Amino acid sequence: MNRIALITGGSRGLGKDMALRLAQSGCDVIITYRSKLEEANHVVAQIEQIGQTAAALQFDVGKINTFDSFIQELQTLLKTKFNAEKIDILINNAGVGATIPIAEVTEDDFDNLVNIHFKGVYFLTQKLLPYLNDQGHIINISSGTTRFANPGYSVYASAKSAIETFTRYLAKEVGARGITANVVAPGAIETDFNEAAIRNNPQVKGYIASQTALGRVGQAEDIGGIVAFLCSPDAKWINGQRIEASGGVFL
């Protein structure tokens, strides 16, 4: 039976590339999307063209009160389309960007970013643990901004730092089941994240490229293969680690 991966925020950007790379490695894939149904369906079609089973579910990781109904929907989908009761891989990828100086952060801004990037990830993972097979894998997506400071990212990066700590505790507590938990921390990636801040600002893009050892900003396809590797048997002894994938930025 094929392994099944659940990827939050898998309809575009990094999540899309993760989904395709995992499908290429032989995994069936369930992606979630918040509002872009057409994009999600396109990713599903691409995965099916590879020869794997795929599906998309609507989900907002910032709305914690919807998690129980989401898991019920997931259980039904697993039984009816995948002939399974559990998943093998959980990738907490969904997120939003916001560049807000500390002096301008409102409580609503703070709550929204923390709910999406920490509280939602924490409780979704908690609720999915009974539905994750032993010997499975959990990948939490963090950010290079937990290592270097990028003005305007104080709330976002703080929430991601919390995820990195959570992941170490997660690895410790689920290790007896043979489940690994790791963090992938991308650097600056040229996608539509945070209103395509890098793609739409040549000066910012040029500056980041100049500060990166490999001389460019990242692309979505720079990340998916790393996630697929960490979910493979070859990475079975990597656990509780933060893997930064940033091309060597701000070394």
N, C-alpha and C positions, 0 to 999 in steps of 0.2 A: 504493500500500500504506500502511495506517495505521502511524503510529509506535507503538512498544511501550515502555511504561514498566514498570520493576520498582521496587516500593516495599516496603522492609522495614518490618514492623510496620504493615501497612495495614488491619488488621481493625477498628480502632476509633480514636477520638480524632483527632489531627492526621492520621495516615496515612490514615484513612478519608476525611476531607475532601479530602486531596490526590488520592486515587484518583478520587473522584467528579468533582472539578473538571477533572482531566486527561481523564477520559472525556468530559465535556461539551465539551472542546476538540477532541475527535476522536481521542484516543489509545486504543489497546487497553491493558489494564492487567493485570499480574501482581502480586499482593500476597503477602506472606508473613505468617505468624502463628506464634506460639510454641505456644499451647495452646488458643486459642479458635476451634475449627473452625466452630462454628455461626455465630459473629459474622463470620468470614471468608466463609463461604458466603453470608451475607446481603449483604455488600458486593459480592460477585461478581454476585449476582442484581440488585442495584441498577444495577450497571454495564451488565449485559446489557439491562436495561429501557431504558437510555439509547440502546442500539443498538450498543454496542461489545463486542468479545470480551474475556473476563476469565477469570482462573483464580487459585487460591490454592495456595501451597505451604507446608508446615510447615518452619520454619527457626528456629534459635536462633543469633543473631549472636555470642553469647558462647562458642560451642563451635567453635573454629577448626578442630579436627580433622575436622569434618563438612563443610567447605566444598567439597572435591572432589566428594563424593557429591551435594551440593546442586546444584553446577553441572552435573553429569551429568543430574540430574533436570530441571533447567531447560532444558538442550539438547533433551532428549526432548520436553518440553512445547512448546517453541517450534516444533519440527518438526511435531508431531502436531496441535496445536490452532491455532497461529498461522501455519503455513506460512512460517516464518522461521528464520533461524539466529542472529540477533543481536537485541539490544535497542537502543533509541535513547536511553533515559533511565534513569538510575539515581538513586534517591532513598534515601539512607541515613538512615532515620528511626527504626528500632526502638530502643527504650531502656527503661530502668527508672529509677525515682526512689528515693532514700534520703536521709533527713535524719539525718546522723550527725555529732555534734561531733568535731573533730579528735582530742580526747583519747580518744575511744571507738572510733575506726576500727581495725578489725582488718585483718590482712593479707588475709584472705579477702574482707572487704568491698572492700578496695582492688582486689584482683585481679578480682573480679566486675565492678565498675563500669568499670575500665579495659579489660577484655576486651570488654565490650559496647559501650562508647562510643568507644573509640579503636582498640585492637588489632584487634578484629573488623571495624570499618569499614575500617581500613587494608588488611587482607589480603583482605577480600571485594572491595574496589574493585580491588586489584591483580589478583586472579584473574579479574575480570570484564572488564578492559580489552580482552582479545582478542575478547570477545563484545559489545562496544559499537561500534555503527556510527560511522564518521566523521561529523562535524557533529552529534554527539550532545550530551547534557547530563548533568552530574553535580551533584546538589544534596545537600549534607551539612547535616543539621539540628543546630544548636548550641543556645545558650541565652543569654538576657539576663544570666545569672549570670557570664558571662565579662567583662562590663563592670562590674557592681555586685556586691558581696559579699552573699550570703545565708547566714547562719550555718547550718552543717550540710551545706553543699553543696561543701565543699572538694575532695573527690575527683571528684565529678561535674563540677564547673565546670573543674577542671584538665584532665580528659580532653577536655572540649569545647573548651578553649583549644587543646589539641593538634590537634584536628580543624580548627580555624580555620587554624592554621599549615600543616597538611597540605594543606588545600584550595588555598592559594596555590601551594605547590610542585606540586600536581597540575595546576593551571591552566597553569603554566609548562611542565610536561613533556608534557602531552597537547595543547597548543595547536596544534602542527603538524598535528594530525589534524582541526582545526576543532572540537574538543570544548571546551565551556566547563565550568568548575567553580566553583560559588558556594556560599556558606553562607547559610542562613536561620536567624536566631536569634530564636525567639519569646520574649516576656516571659511573665508569669504567665498561664496559660491554664486555664480552668475545665473540666477533663476528669477522668477517673479516674486520671490519672498520679500516681504517688507516693501511692497509696491515697487519691486524690481530696482531697489536702491542702487545696486552696483551696475546693472545693465544700463540704467537711465542716467547715470552720472559718470561720464568719461574721466573726469578728474579724480574721483574717488577710485574708480577702477584702476587708473594708471598708477595712483599712489600705492594702492595695495599690491599691485603687481611688482612695483619697484622694491617693495619691502618683503617680497617672497623669494625664497632661495631659487625656486624654479621659474621665476620671472613672469608669472601669470596669475590670474585669479582662477578659482576652481570652477569646474563644470559638474553638472549633476552626475554624469557618468564616472566621475572620479570617486564617488561614494558607494554606489550600489554594489560593486564588486567586493568591497571591504566587508560590507554587511553580509553578503552571501558567503564569504569565506568564514566569518565568525560563526555562521550557522551550519558550517560543514563539519564532517568528522575530523578533518585536518586541524581544526581549531579547538578540539575537545578539551585541551589542557589550558586554554586561555579563559580566565575567569576573574571577575571582579576588577577588570582593568578599564582604564580610559585610553582609547586609541584616538589620537588626534590625527585628522586627515586634512592638512592645511597647506601642503606644498612647502612647508618650512617658512611660515610667515612670522615676522617679528622675532627672529631667533636672536 
